[in-house]
Structure formats: C-alpha cells, structure tokens
Amino acid sequence: MKVLYTIALWMFTTVAMAADIVWIDVRSAAEFQSGHKEGAINIPHTEIVAGVEKLQLAKDAEINLYCRSGRRAGAAQSDLQQSGYSRVKNIGGLTDALNYSAAD
C-alpha cells in the first residue's frame, strides 16, 4: 500500500505544482477510491505533513483540505499550520469540496 501511495504522490506532484489551489482529500484510500474531487490528491490525515512535504509545496501554497465531515480536515489543517503552512483551508466534507467556488 505504501508503494501505491508513493506512486500516487509522484504522479500528482506535477498537477499539484501547476494548480493555483492544491486540493487534498484527507480520507482513507478506500474512501478516496469511492469518489473524490477531480484533481484532488489523497493523503490520509494521519500522514498529512509528510505527504505535503513530499509534494515539495511552498509554505505559502494555497491548500484546500476536505474529508467526509470536516473533522479530519480540521486536524490536518492544524498539523500543517503547526508545520509552517500559512494558506491552509478546511473546506469541510466531500460535498462541500464538490460545490466549492473560489468566492466562498
């Protein structure tokens, strides 16, 4: 499973770096496979700091997080902010992420 996770991070690094906003789904891999926001990267909330560091994002990169209800995204947001990432948002659940507009 770690190999699959590493390959997925590698594949999405180019997409993440090119996007204005990096979308991260902090749910489990199984939840992610059942449906996710297009272009989102799956990094489980328990691995968020290491996963984002592997993406080599700038500390001021705009990062939007979501999960099922927003609870895990909130925990991931806190961890990233404690690690120096300054533009991290908890969008809430998958439905919130799917309905998100930049004006929100």
C-alpha positions as a Markdown table, in Angstrom:
| # | Residue | x | y | z |
|---|---|---|---|---|
| 1 | Met | 0.0 | 0.0 | 0.0 |
| 2 | Lys | 2.9 | 2.4 | 0.8 |
| 3 | Val | 4.2 | 1.8 | -2.8 |
| 4 | Leu | 0.9 | 2.7 | -4.3 |
| 5 | Tyr | 0.7 | 5.8 | -2.1 |
| 6 | Thr | 4.2 | 6.9 | -3.1 |
| 7 | Ile | 3.4 | 6.4 | -6.8 |
| 8 | Ala | 0.2 | 8.3 | -6.5 |
| 9 | Leu | 2.0 | 11.2 | -4.8 |
| 10 | Trp | 4.7 | 11.2 | -7.6 |
| 11 | Met | 2.0 | 11.2 | -10.3 |
| 12 | Phe | 0.1 | 14.1 | -8.8 |
| 13 | Thr | 3.1 | 16.2 | -8.0 |
| 14 | Thr | 3.2 | 17.9 | -11.4 |
| 15 | Val | -0.5 | 18.6 | -11.3 |
| 16 | Ala | -0.4 | 19.9 | -7.8 |
| 17 | Met | 2.6 | 22.2 | -8.6 |
| 18 | Ala | 0.8 | 23.6 | -11.7 |
| 19 | Ala | -2.5 | 24.3 | -10.0 |
| 20 | Asp | -3.3 | 27.6 | -8.2 |
| 21 | Ile | -5.0 | 25.6 | -5.4 |
| 22 | Val | -3.9 | 22.2 | -4.2 |
| 23 | Trp | -6.8 | 20.0 | -3.2 |
| 24 | Ile | -6.1 | 17.3 | -0.7 |
| 25 | Asp | -8.6 | 14.6 | 0.3 |
| 26 | Val | -7.5 | 13.5 | 3.8 |
| 27 | Arg | -9.8 | 10.4 | 3.9 |
| 28 | Ser | -8.6 | 6.9 | 3.7 |
| 29 | Ala | -7.5 | 5.4 | 0.3 |
| 30 | Ala | -10.7 | 3.3 | 0.2 |
| 31 | Glu | -12.9 | 6.4 | 0.7 |
| 32 | Phe | -11.0 | 8.3 | -1.9 |
| 33 | Gln | -11.5 | 5.4 | -4.4 |
| 34 | Ser | -15.2 | 5.6 | -3.8 |
| 35 | Gly | -15.3 | 9.2 | -5.1 |
| 36 | His | -13.4 | 12.4 | -4.8 |
| 37 | Lys | -13.0 | 15.9 | -6.2 |
| 38 | Glu | -11.4 | 15.9 | -9.7 |
| 39 | Gly | -7.7 | 16.7 | -9.4 |
| 40 | Ala | -7.5 | 16.0 | -5.6 |
| 41 | Ile | -4.6 | 14.3 | -4.1 |
| 42 | Asn | -5.2 | 11.6 | -1.5 |
| 43 | Ile | -3.1 | 12.0 | 1.7 |
| 44 | Pro | -4.7 | 10.4 | 4.8 |
| 45 | His | -4.9 | 12.9 | 7.6 |
| 46 | Thr | -2.5 | 10.9 | 9.8 |
| 47 | Glu | 0.2 | 11.3 | 7.1 |
| 48 | Ile | -0.6 | 14.9 | 6.1 |
| 49 | Val | 2.6 | 16.7 | 7.0 |
| 50 | Ala | 4.9 | 14.1 | 5.5 |
| 51 | Gly | 2.7 | 13.8 | 2.4 |
| 52 | Val | 2.7 | 17.5 | 1.7 |
| 53 | Glu | 6.4 | 17.7 | 2.3 |
| 54 | Lys | 6.9 | 15.0 | -0.4 |
| 55 | Leu | 4.9 | 17.3 | -2.8 |
| 56 | Gln | 7.5 | 20.0 | -2.1 |
| 57 | Leu | 4.9 | 22.7 | -1.9 |
| 58 | Ala | 5.9 | 26.2 | -0.8 |
| 59 | Lys | 4.9 | 27.1 | 2.8 |
| 60 | Asp | 2.6 | 29.7 | 1.3 |
| 61 | Ala | 0.9 | 27.4 | -1.3 |
| 62 | Glu | -2.9 | 27.5 | -1.2 |
| 63 | Ile | -4.0 | 24.2 | 0.2 |
| 64 | Asn | -7.7 | 23.1 | 0.4 |
| 65 | Leu | -8.5 | 20.1 | 2.6 |
| 66 | Tyr | -11.6 | 18.0 | 2.8 |
| 67 | Cys | -12.8 | 14.7 | 4.2 |
| 68 | Arg | -16.2 | 13.3 | 5.0 |
| 69 | Ser | -17.4 | 15.8 | 7.6 |
| 70 | Gly | -14.6 | 18.3 | 8.1 |
| 71 | Arg | -13.3 | 16.8 | 11.3 |
| 72 | Arg | -10.2 | 15.1 | 9.8 |
| 73 | Ala | -9.6 | 18.0 | 7.5 |
| 74 | Gly | -9.6 | 20.3 | 10.6 |
| 75 | Ala | -7.0 | 18.1 | 12.3 |
| 76 | Ala | -4.9 | 18.0 | 9.1 |
| 77 | Gln | -5.2 | 21.8 | 8.8 |
| 78 | Ser | -3.9 | 22.3 | 12.4 |
| 79 | Asp | -1.0 | 19.9 | 11.7 |
| 80 | Leu | 0.0 | 21.7 | 8.6 |
| 81 | Gln | -0.3 | 25.2 | 10.2 |
| 82 | Gln | 1.9 | 24.0 | 13.1 |
| 83 | Ser | 4.5 | 22.9 | 10.4 |
| 84 | Gly | 4.5 | 26.4 | 8.9 |
| 85 | Tyr | 2.0 | 26.2 | 6.0 |
| 86 | Ser | 0.1 | 29.5 | 6.1 |
| 87 | Arg | -2.6 | 29.2 | 3.5 |
| 88 | Val | -4.5 | 26.1 | 4.5 |
| 89 | Lys | -8.3 | 25.9 | 4.5 |
| 90 | Asn | -10.7 | 23.2 | 5.9 |
| 91 | Ile | -13.4 | 23.1 | 3.2 |
| 92 | Gly | -15.4 | 20.5 | 5.1 |
| 93 | Gly | -16.8 | 17.4 | 3.5 |
| 94 | Leu | -16.6 | 16.0 | 0.0 |
| 95 | Thr | -20.0 | 17.6 | -0.9 |
| 96 | Asp | -18.6 | 21.0 | 0.2 |
| 97 | Ala | -15.5 | 20.5 | -1.9 |
| 98 | Leu | -17.5 | 19.5 | -4.9 |
| 99 | Asn | -19.7 | 22.6 | -4.5 |
| 100 | Tyr | -16.8 | 25.0 | -3.7 |
| 101 | Ser | -16.3 | 28.2 | -5.6 |
| 102 | Ala | -13.3 | 30.5 | -5.1 |
| 103 | Ala | -15.7 | 33.2 | -3.9 |
| 104 | Asp | -16.5 | 31.1 | -0.8 |
